Amino acid sequence: MWADGIYVKAGLENDKAALLVLIAALRDGRKGVLAVESGHRESTESWAALLRDLQARGLRMPRLVIADGPLGIWGAVGTVFPTGDEQRGWTHRLVNGLDTLPKTRQAEARALLTTIPSAETRAEAERLTHDFQVWATQKGVPAAGRRLEEDWERLVTLYAFPKEHWKPLRTTNVVESPFAAVRLRTTAAKRFKTVEHATALIWKTLLGAEQRVRRLDSPELLPEVAEGVVYVDGVREQRGNEEAAA
């Protein structure tokens, strides 16, 4: 399940209203919009209320939640679905790291940083991270290297899932891409009369975009993922008779 928020101008308030969006992948690989609800600036309380409402209507614990941070979603998931896995999007983490660097260093840093999310194993990701931290220290900007240590475990959760699914698990683009159509409408509207009006329009726009969103690759793996089959570095762990047969 992917979680993200979109901010719109609505009513007479000076501050933008936060709309909380959840999109989930089903066992057959289809992606569907679960919710578009207004919330208080993506707070933990707002996300938790939304998750509890979905839970009361039959939502089972998601196998994995993908989001960016800092978001109240992490506190909410930990409260409502405490045993679920969590993956933080890499794009915002890398951008945050680049923002700590002078512009003269950003091109070289980007070349090093972008290799980390595509590492084939968790150990390789850790090695590449260490290499970047050594580079950052040598260039006199160790803070850029330390940023990668923040929330590290959430950044590498994907290695416990099938390699075929890694691409959409690295990012919240599953939510952000449909937002392109939403932003066209919200930009044209400038300011909505009410938050409810904005929510209804964005919900309708996302439902339309949902029909064009591609399914997850290798959907045949999703049922066993949902049941908690163990993967190590993207490869299904073989046990018992499977090991003997191998």
Secondary structure, DSSP 8 states (H G I E B T S, - for coil): -EEEEEEE-BTT-SS-EEEEEEEEE-TTS-EEEEEEEEESTT-HHHHHHHHHHHHHTT----SEEEE-SS-THHHHHHHHSTTSEEEE-HHHHHHHHHHTS-HHHHHHHHHHHTTSTT-SSHHHHHHHHHHHHHHHHHTT-HHHHHGGGTTHHHHSGGGGS-GGGHHHHT-SHHHHHHHHHHHHHHHHHSSBS-HHHHHHHHHHHHHHHHTTS---S-GGGHHHHHTT--EETTEE---THHHHH-
